[in-house]
Amino acid sequence: MLAEIVIEDSDGDEIKNHSALKKLRNPNKYLTQSEFIKLMTYTYMLLGEVFPVLDVYQLLLALNVYTELDDRLIEHFKINGQEIPSFIIRHIKNIGSNQLKGCRDFIAR
C-alpha cells in the first residue's frame, strides 16, 4: 500500500513520467491502485516474480509465465507455449524492502 513504483530504463536510470505510472492510478475495472500494488506484492512474495500485462486498457497480472533467453540473451515471455509480445509485459524481479518501511519500490525491466 505504501509502495513507491519506480520505472527504470535499460541503464538503470529512473523514468519519472512513464506511461505505466499513469496506468497504475487506475489499473483495471475492478482494482484500485493500492489494491493492485498489494496484489503484485503478495504475488511476488508467493512466486518470487511478477508479470504485469497491459491488455489494451487494463493492467493485469499474468500467471504461468516462463521466460527463455535467445542466443543474443534477449528475454522472451511465454504462456502455455504462446509468446507474449514484450511491449505488453514486464518482468518484476525485485521489490526493494526495509524492515521499518516495508516494501518500498518495484523494479521492472
Contacts in CASP RR format, 6 or more apart in sequence:
PFRMAT RR
TARGET T0000
AUTHOR 0000-0000-0000
METHOD contacts of the structure
MODEL  1
MLAEIVIEDSDGDEIKNHSALKKLRNPNKYLTQSEFIKLMTYTYMLLGEV
FPVLDVYQLLLALNVYTELDDRLIEHFKINGQEIPSFIIRHIKNIGSNQL
KGCRDFIAR
1 34 0 8 1.000
1 37 0 8 1.000
1 38 0 8 1.000
2 101 0 8 1.000
2 102 0 8 1.000
2 103 0 8 1.000
2 104 0 8 1.000
3 37 0 8 1.000
3 41 0 8 1.000
3 95 0 8 1.000
3 103 0 8 1.000
3 104 0 8 1.000
3 105 0 8 1.000
3 106 0 8 1.000
4 104 0 8 1.000
4 105 0 8 1.000
5 20 0 8 1.000
5 21 0 8 1.000
5 24 0 8 1.000
5 37 0 8 1.000
5 105 0 8 1.000
5 106 0 8 1.000
6 14 0 8 1.000
6 105 0 8 1.000
6 106 0 8 1.000
6 107 0 8 1.000
7 14 0 8 1.000
7 15 0 8 1.000
7 18 0 8 1.000
7 20 0 8 1.000
7 21 0 8 1.000
7 108 0 8 1.000
8 14 0 8 1.000
8 15 0 8 1.000
8 107 0 8 1.000
8 108 0 8 1.000
8 109 0 8 1.000
9 15 0 8 1.000
10 109 0 8 1.000
20 54 0 8 1.000
20 90 0 8 1.000
20 108 0 8 1.000
23 54 0 8 1.000
23 59 0 8 1.000
24 33 0 8 1.000
24 36 0 8 1.000
24 37 0 8 1.000
24 59 0 8 1.000
25 33 0 8 1.000
26 32 0 8 1.000
26 33 0 8 1.000
27 33 0 8 1.000
27 36 0 8 1.000
27 58 0 8 1.000
27 59 0 8 1.000
28 36 0 8 1.000
28 57 0 8 1.000
28 58 0 8 1.000
28 59 0 8 1.000
28 60 0 8 1.000
29 58 0 8 1.000
31 39 0 8 1.000
36 59 0 8 1.000
39 61 0 8 1.000
40 50 0 8 1.000
40 52 0 8 1.000
40 61 0 8 1.000
40 92 0 8 1.000
40 106 0 8 1.000
41 95 0 8 1.000
41 103 0 8 1.000
43 50 0 8 1.000
43 61 0 8 1.000
44 50 0 8 1.000
44 92 0 8 1.000
44 95 0 8 1.000
49 91 0 8 1.000
49 92 0 8 1.000
49 93 0 8 1.000
50 61 0 8 1.000
50 91 0 8 1.000
50 92 0 8 1.000
50 106 0 8 1.000
51 61 0 8 1.000
51 62 0 8 1.000
51 63 0 8 1.000
51 65 0 8 1.000
51 77 0 8 1.000
51 89 0 8 1.000
51 90 0 8 1.000
51 91 0 8 1.000
51 92 0 8 1.000
52 59 0 8 1.000
52 60 0 8 1.000
52 61 0 8 1.000
52 62 0 8 1.000
52 89 0 8 1.000
52 90 0 8 1.000
52 92 0 8 1.000
52 108 0 8 1.000
53 59 0 8 1.000
53 60 0 8 1.000
53 61 0 8 1.000
53 62 0 8 1.000
53 84 0 8 1.000
53 88 0 8 1.000
53 89 0 8 1.000
54 88 0 8 1.000
54 89 0 8 1.000
55 88 0 8 1.000
62 79 0 8 1.000
62 84 0 8 1.000
62 89 0 8 1.000
63 79 0 8 1.000
64 79 0 8 1.000
64 80 0 8 1.000
65 77 0 8 1.000
65 78 0 8 1.000
65 79 0 8 1.000
65 84 0 8 1.000
65 89 0 8 1.000
66 77 0 8 1.000
66 78 0 8 1.000
66 79 0 8 1.000
67 75 0 8 1.000
67 76 0 8 1.000
67 77 0 8 1.000
67 78 0 8 1.000
67 91 0 8 1.000
68 75 0 8 1.000
68 76 0 8 1.000
68 78 0 8 1.000
69 75 0 8 1.000
69 76 0 8 1.000
70 76 0 8 1.000
75 86 0 8 1.000
75 91 0 8 1.000
76 83 0 8 1.000
76 86 0 8 1.000
77 83 0 8 1.000
77 84 0 8 1.000
77 86 0 8 1.000
77 89 0 8 1.000
77 91 0 8 1.000
78 84 0 8 1.000
90 108 0 8 1.000
90 109 0 8 1.000
91 108 0 8 1.000
91 109 0 8 1.000
92 106 0 8 1.000
92 107 0 8 1.000
92 108 0 8 1.000
93 107 0 8 1.000
93 109 0 8 1.000
94 106 0 8 1.000
94 107 0 8 1.000
95 103 0 8 1.000
95 104 0 8 1.000
95 105 0 8 1.000
95 106 0 8 1.000
95 107 0 8 1.000
96 103 0 8 1.000
96 104 0 8 1.000
96 105 0 8 1.000
96 106 0 8 1.000
96 107 0 8 1.000
97 103 0 8 1.000
97 104 0 8 1.000
98 104 0 8 1.000
END
